[in-house]
Amino acid sequence: MSAPAGLGVVAGAGNAGPDVLMRVTATCPAAVTLAGPAAAPVLLPRRTPLWCGVAASAVLTAAVLVLSGRLLAIPLVLAGAALGFLRCVGRGQAGSEGAQWARRRSRRT
């Protein structure tokens, strides 16, 4: 999803060294992965082993993002572009073909 787009942005800017490309490849999935552990402590019972594990996971994923430095801008720009697309197209219309396909498929079974 976002890693190829981030690689394209970095490669197009002329900063396509192996170190930078590896950081972009790590930054985009880490930014997406952080959403789950960030939401889980709200949903899980507090101070359980599972809650502590999720909190530790969120801290470690955030550390990966902090170490990415300025490359963190790439997932932020991609997220902004996605939100802008949904705002322009409308939430009901974006992905409506997929929703129709899922409804047809569920009726068959």
C-alpha positions in Angstrom: 0.0 0.0 0.0 2.1 2.9 1.2 5.6 1.5 1.1 5.8 1.4 -2.7 4.5 5.0 -2.9 7.0 6.1 -0.3 9.8 4.4 -2.2 8.7 6.3 -5.3 8.7 9.6 -3.5 12.2 9.1 -2.1 13.6 7.7 -5.4 12.0 10.6 -7.3 13.7 13.1 -5.0 17.1 11.7 -5.8 17.8 10.3 -2.3 17.6 6.7 -3.3 20.5 5.3 -1.4 20.0 1.8 0.1 19.9 3.2 3.7 17.1 5.6 2.9 15.1 3.1 0.9 15.3 0.6 3.8 14.1 3.3 6.2 11.1 4.2 4.0 10.3 0.5 3.7 10.3 0.2 7.5 8.6 3.5 8.3 5.4 3.1 6.2 4.4 -0.3 7.6 5.4 0.8 11.2 3.1 3.8 10.9 0.2 1.6 9.9 1.0 -1.0 12.5 1.0 1.6 15.3 -2.7 2.2 14.8 -3.6 -1.2 16.3 -1.6 -1.1 19.4 -2.6 2.5 19.9 -6.3 1.6 19.9 -6.0 -1.6 21.9 -5.3 -0.2 25.4 -8.6 1.6 25.2 -10.4 -1.6 24.4 -8.6 -4.1 26.7 -9.0 -4.4 30.5 -6.4 -2.3 32.2 -3.3 -3.7 33.8 -3.7 -7.2 32.4 -0.7 -9.0 30.8 -2.3 -8.5 27.4 -2.7 -4.8 28.0 0.9 -4.5 29.1 2.1 -6.4 26.0 0.1 -4.2 23.7 1.5 -1.1 25.4 5.0 -2.3 25.1 4.4 -3.1 21.4 3.1 0.5 20.9 6.2 1.9 22.6 8.6 -0.2 20.5 6.8 0.6 17.2 6.8 4.3 18.1 10.6 4.0 18.7 11.0 2.7 15.2 9.1 5.7 13.9 11.2 8.1 15.9 14.4 6.6 14.6 13.0 7.1 11.1 13.4 10.9 11.5 12.3 13.0 8.6 11.1 10.0 6.7 8.1 9.9 9.0 6.7 12.7 6.7 6.1 10.1 4.0 3.4 8.1 5.8 1.9 11.3 7.1 1.6 12.7 3.6 0.1 9.4 2.3 -2.4 9.4 5.1 -3.3 13.0 4.3 -3.8 12.2 0.7 -6.0 9.2 1.6 -8.2 11.4 3.9 -8.4 14.1 1.2 -9.5 11.5 -1.3 -12.2 10.2 1.0 -13.3 13.8 1.6 -13.5 14.6 -2.1 -15.1 11.3 -3.2 -17.3 10.8 -0.2 -17.1 7.9 2.2 -20.1 6.1 0.8 -18.8 6.1 -2.7 -15.1 5.1 -2.1 -15.0 1.4 -2.3 -18.6 1.0 -3.2 -17.8 -1.6 -5.9 -16.1 -3.7 -3.3 -19.0 -3.4 -0.9 -21.5 -4.4 -3.7 -19.3 -7.4 -4.6 -19.2 -8.5 -0.9 -23.0 -8.3 -0.7 -23.5 -10.3 -3.8 -21.0 -12.9 -2.6 -22.7 -13.2 0.8 -26.0 -13.8 -0.9 -24.6 -16.8 -2.8 -23.6 -18.7 0.3 
